[in-house]
Every structure is written in C-alpha cells, then in structure tokens.
Amino acid sequence: MTDRGFDLEARLRERERAGLRRDLRPAETVGARARFADDPRGDAPDYGAESLVFASNDYLGLTGDRRVQRAAELAARSVGTGAGASRLVTGDTGLHRALERDLADCKGAERALVFSSGYAANVGTIDALAPDVVFSDELNHASIVDGCRIGADETVVYDHADPDDLRAKLAQRAAGSLDSGAEEDWLVVTDSVFSMDGDVAPLAAVCDVADEFGAWVMVDEAHATGLFGDGGGVVQREGLSDRVDVQLGTLSKALASQGGYVAGDEALVEYLLNAARSFVFSTGLAPPAAGAARESLRIARETDRPERLWETVETLRAGLEAMGYEVLGETQVLPVLVGDRDDALALGDRLAESGIVAPAIRPPTVPEGTARIRVAPTATHSAAAVDRCLEAFETAGREVGVL
C-alpha cells in the first residue's frame, strides 16, 4: 500500500541540520528571575539554578504584581475561570465590556473589541476586511504576514519603515488600477514598535502617504501598548488616533495577561464582531485574563511603572554601548548586534552560563549577517540585576571574541 502519511521524523532531522530545531524550556515562574528546566518532553521539569531573565515581553514586570493577581482572582471568583462560549453565544460579560471601554479610552477610539490573542486579532481583522491589496512593511510580525496570506487578494511589501518606498508602490498600483478601471480597497499595515529591531515606524509619514491615495491604515501596537502615550501606544504619543483606521495591540506583553484587541470606530467594531472568524468562532477571553489586563492598564496609566522601565533601558543601552556593542533601536527592545550566527549563539550560551537569560536571535528570524542578542528588561529589574547583566555581557563578549 502507498504510504501517504507524513514523515515528521525526517522533517525534524532536516530542521536539526539547518539549525532551526527548537525545544521548549519550562520556567518555574514568570518574572525578572526564574528557574528553568531542559525540555522534559512528557516528564515533570527538573529546574536548575535561578537566572535573571532579560528576554521577556513582560515589560512592566506586572505578571507577579499582587494588584494584578488580585484582579485575576476576583474575576475568577465573581465571573468564572472561563467564558464558557463564544461571546456571540453566552461568553460576553460585563468584565469584557469594561476592559474594552478602558482600551477604547486610552486609544482615543469609539470602541474596542477583545480577541483571544494578538495573533487572532491580526489574522481575523485582515481576513474580515478582505482588502484587494495590503501594503505591508517588510519586517511586520508573522501574525500580520499570515493575516495577509489568508485575507488579502494581494500583498505588496514595502521597504522597512520607508514611506518613500510605500508611496512609490502605492503610485505604481494606482497607475495600474487607473489603466484597468478597477476599484480596489487598500490597506497599509505596519507594526509601531518592531520586536526584533526595537525601532519605531514613521507613523505620521505613513498616514500622510496613505491619505494621498485614499488607503486605510492599520497599526499593530503589540510592543507599545501600556508603554507610550498614556498607555495607548505610539499612535497616541504621536497624536494620530484620528488618522489610524484600525488600531491593534496585545494584552500579553506590557499588560501581563493574554489576548489581543482592535480599537476603532463603531462601524469597525460592529463589523468585526460579525465577520472576524477568529472572534466569532473562539471562546471569549477568560475572565481572569480580562481582569488582569484591565488592572495592568490602570497601573500603566496611573503610576510611574513605565518611567522605571525607561530608566532601566537607558542604563543598559549606555552600558552596552560603552563596552563597544552596537545596540539597535530606540525602545525597550535592545537588539545587541553580533552579526555572525555562530558568534551570537556562543554569546547567548555564555550569558546563560552566567545566569543571564537573553537568547540569540538568528536567521531566518532576522536577515543573514544580523544575528543578535535581544535584550528586553522589565521595570522590576533592580540596579544590581542590571549591573550583573552588563558584567556578564562584558565577560562573555571577550570570551567569544566579539569585543
């Protein structure tokens, strides 16, 4: 009989040969410090010594905050541990609505809609809008890329953070549409903060270009929500709430929870809750996640937690650059450029041996020749922890030969 199954062992071996095989490493806790275990597969984890974690997206260090934990506990007790159904059936609660009101307020939008994940928000939104053409920044997150594959008739990629190239590609498409007489719906999509480079999209210029051609603009604030513009993101910092048609973000990074959201006008939200399949056919966000996210957003907006993060970021950047490292970006994501893939992996290993968790990022996640260590501090890292991280980078850099 012909075997029409899948040889997954062969596929795994190929990934191993290409240096792309990954394993899970369970953490005992989520926070600035944690003990990790090698992948136990089906067995219980065997945790090692405690490490300092400089690789988390828990930027405000709120996953272990008692206020956030109490909000999650209260939600579980008063509403339930799970939503129980799609929100279009019985899974819609007052807690979901309260979180959405707070999100809409900080985003300067009429309404917001919470999804089960940021990935679901991106894929579901692009699929529901079904644009004829998406113009997408070349370094956009995989969830945007997948949303374009699923929902767009055609995707045109423009050079990273380059409004001039965006304008040229829009003009080229406009000329072709004029010749054919076709009327198309266009969507320009970009992250605000790019997670691997730590840089910020030129959002005002992107909006200017989109306005010239009548295109909609969609911005993903996954790595900016809670950190900029009164908790809203870069869109709010730049005063662009009324120029960005679709605002997305996540609850799982600075807001220390789980889920994603879309914010915009009334018609957008009403349409998405009817047409976004990842919303319609998913159980509503778990109430404890909604409660935790809402409290985290309050803390981000009403306390000095973001300022504490920026102080730590500046100390780390200055220390790394003083050693001779090239640090990319301008945000809380600090990509320490190494270049050579093997050197980056060796540096990451040496850091791990020193008790610093900051893994190497290598191709194909980033382009060839730009392998790096992605350093992501949190607001709860102490001065002593930052000093220890810098000492480890100096020692490891000299051992590997990149300093």
N, C-alpha and C positions, 0 to 999 in steps of 0.2 A: 504494500500500500504506500502511496506517495505521502510523505510527511509534509503537511502544510502548516505545521506549528511554528513556534518561534524559538530560535537557538539563543536564549538570553545569556548563557554562559559565554558563548563566543562574543556576543556584544560587550559583555563586561570585560573580557580579555582585551578587546580592541580599545576600550576606554583606558584600561590599565597601560597598554603600550603607548597610548597618546598622552599619558599623564593627566587624564581627565577623570580618573576614578575618585569618587568622594565617599567618605564614611560619615556616619553620624557620631557625634561625641556628646553624650548626655552631660548636662550640667546639674549639679545638686540644687542650686538656687539660681535665680536671675537677679543680677545686680553688679555692682562695681567689683565685687570679689566673689569668686565661686570655685568649687572643686569640680574637676572634670574627670570623665572616665573614657577609656578607649571604647570603641563600638562593641557592646556586649552581644549584639545580634539578639537572640531570644532570651538571654540570661539577664540577671539583675546587674546593674552597673557596679563597678568597683572603683570608687573615687580615689583620686590621688591627692597630692598636696594642693592647698589653696593657691589660686593665681589671681592676679589683678587683671580685670577684663577691660581692654581698650578696643573692643571690636563690636560693641553692642549699639543698637539703634535706640536704646532707652536713654535718649539724650538728656532728659531732665532728671534721670535717676528716680523715677516715681513708681517703678514696679514694686518696690519694697516699702513705699511710704504708707504709714498707718492710716492716713486720711483716705487714701485711695483704696486701701484694703477694706476699710470700714464701709466705704461706699459700695464696694462689690458685695460685701457680706449683707448689707442692708437690702440691696437689690435682690439677692438670692432669697432672703427670708420673706420679703414683702411681695415680690412678684413671681419668683421661681428661678430655678437654676438654668432653665432653657425656655425659649419662646414657645416651643411645642408645635409650631406650624409656620407656614409662610405667613408673612404679615398681611397678605390679602385674604387669609382664611381666619385664623384666630390669634396669630402671633404678633399683632400690633398692640403695644402697651403705652400707657402714659409716660413711662420712662424713655421709650424710644422717641416719643414726641418732644419731651423736654430736652433731650440731647440734641435733637435736630434743631430746635429753636435756638439753643446756645450756639451751635455751629453756624447757623444762618446769621446770627447776630455778629459773630466775630468775622465772618466772611463778607459782611455787607450785602447779603443776598436776601431775597424774599423768603426762600425756603431751602431746606436741605433734606437729603434722603440718605439714610444709613444702609450700607450693604454689609454682607458677611465678611468681606475682606477688601483691601485696596485693589487686589487683582480682579476680583469680581466687579468692582466699581468701574475700572477701566474697560475691561472686556465688555461688560454689559452695556455701558454707555455708548461706546463706539458702535457696537452691534445694533443698538436700538436706533441711533441716529442714522445709520446706514448711509454714510456720505458717499458721493460719487468718487471723490478724491480726498485723501488725507495727506497733508504735507507735514511730515514728521521729522523732528530733529534726529540726527543720526545716532545720538547717544541716549535716546529715550529708553526708559525701563522696559524690560521684557513684557510686562503686562500691557503696555501701550502697543508694543510690536504685535503681540498676539491679538489684541483688540482690532488692530488694523487688518491682520490676516483674515479674521473672522468676519468683520463687519463692513469693511470698505471695498468698493469695487476696484479701486486702485490706490496704491500708496506711493507718494513721491517723497524721497528722503532728501532733506537739505543739509548742508554742512553745519556742523555743530555750532550753535549759538551765533549763527551768521545771518543777520537779517537781509544783507545784500544778496546772498545766495537764495534765500527764501523769496525775495522779490523777483529775482531772475526766473526762478522756477514757476512762480505764480504767473508771471508775464508770459512765459512760454506756453503754459497751459491755457491762459486766456486767449492767446492768439489762435491756438488750435481749436478752442471751443467756438471762437468767432467764425472761423472758416467752416466748421461743420454745422453751425447753427444750434448746437446742443446747449441746453440749460442744465447746469450741474450745481450740486450742493458741495461746498468745500469746507473742510475743517483743518485748521492749523493746530497741531498738538505739540506741546513741549512740557518737560519737567521744569520746575522752577529751580530747585537745587538738584544737581546731578550727583548721584550717590557714590560714584567711583572717582569723580574728579573734584568734587567739592566746590564747583563753580556755580554761578547763578546765570540763568538765561536772561538776555536783554529784553525783558518782557514789554517795556514801553515801545521799543522799536519793533518788536514782533507785532504788537497791536496796531502800530502805525501802518505796517506793510499789509496786514490783513484787512485793515479798513480801506486801503486803496483799491482792493479787489473784491470787497464785499464778503470776505470769508469769515466764518466763525472762529473763535479762539478758545481752545481748551487747555487748561494748565493743571498739571498734577503737582500738588504741594506735599507729597508724601514726606519728604525730608525737611519741610519748612513749617508745617502746622505746629503750633504751640511755641515756636521759637522767634518768629518775626511778626511785626505788625499787630500788636495786641492779641497775639495767639493765632491770628488768621493765616499768615504766611507772607511770602514775598509780594504777592498780589496786593495785599493790604499795606505793606510797607511802602510800596511804590504808588499807592493811591489809584489802583487800576480795577477796583471792584466792578465799576460800571462798564468796563471795556472788555472784560473776560467773560465770555458767554457761559462757559462750563468750568466750574472750579471743583477739582477733586482733591482728596487727601486721604490719609490713613489715620486710624486710631491706635495703631500698633507700634508706633515709634515713640515720639516725644510724649504721647498721651497714654503710654504704658498699658494698653489694652489690646483689643482685637477688633478688626473691622475696617471698613472704608466709608467714605461719604462723597456725595456730589452736592454742590450748592449752586443755586442759580435762581432764575425767576420761576414764578408759579407754573407757567406752562411747561417748562423743562421738567420740573419735579413730577408734575401730574403725568406727563408723557412717559417718563422713565418708570414710574411705579406700575404703569400699564404695559410697557413694551420691553423693558430690560429683562431678558430671560434669567440672568443671574440674580436678579432681585425676585422676580415672580416665582421662580421655582426653587428658591432657597428658604430654609427655615430662618425666621427672623434672628437678628443678632441676640445672643444670650444676654438676658438682663444684667448679670453681674458685669459683663464687658461694657454694656452701655453705662451702668452706674460708675464704673471705674473711669471710663473715658470722660464722662461729664465732670467728675471731680478733678481729674488731671487738667482738663481745660481751664477750670476755675483757678487752679493753683498757678498754671502758666500765665494767666492773665492778671492775677491779683497779687502775686508775690514776686520776690527777687530771684526766683529759681533760674530763669533764663540768663540773667546777668551773671550769676555764679558760673553757669556753663561758659559764657563768653570769656570770662576771666581765665578759666582753665584752658580754654582753646588758645588764647593768646600766649599763655605761659609755655604751653607745649610747642606751638609753632616757633616762637622765638628761640627756645632751647634747641630744637632740632635743626633749625637753620644755622644757629651759631656753631653747631658741630660740623656743618658742611653739607647737610642733607638738603635736597631740593624738595620743598613741600608745595604741592599744587593747591589751587582753590582759594576760597575766601570765606569759608563757612566752618561749621562744626565738624565737617568731614575733612580730615587731614591726610591726603594721599602722599606718602613718602616715596618719591620716585626712585626706583633702583635700576630699572632698565632690563637687565638680563634676568630671564625667568629663573634659572638655577640659583643665581645670587639672591633673588628675592625669597625663594623657598628656603635657602640656607639661613637667611637673616630671620625669617619667621620662626624657623626651628630653634635658632639660638635664643631668640626672645622668649619662646615657650620654655626653654630650659631654665631661663632666668625668672620664670614665674609671671611673664607678661603675655597675655593672650592678644595677639594682633597678627592674624594670619596674612600670608602673602596672597595677593590678587594677581593672577597671571592670565595670559591668553587662553581661551578666546574671550574671557570676560572683559579684558582690556586689549588694545592692539598690541601686536608684536613689538618688542623693544621698549614697552612701557610698563613692565611688571612693577609692582609696588606693594608696600605695606599700607593698608588702610587703617589709620588710627582714628578712633571715634571715642572721645572722652565723654563722661557724663558729669552732670552738675554735682554729683556726690563724691567724685574723686577728691581725696584730701591732697594737701600740698605734699605730704610725704609720699603718697602714691604717685603723684606726677613726677617727683624727683626720682623715684625708683624706676619709673618708666624711661625717663631720659638717661639715667645711668645705664640701663640695660641696652638702649639703642646705641650708646657710645661704645660700650664694650663689644656688643655683637657686631656692630659695623666694622670695628677694627679687626675682629677675628675673621670675618667673612671677606674683608678687603674692599669694602665699598666706601670706607672713609680714609 
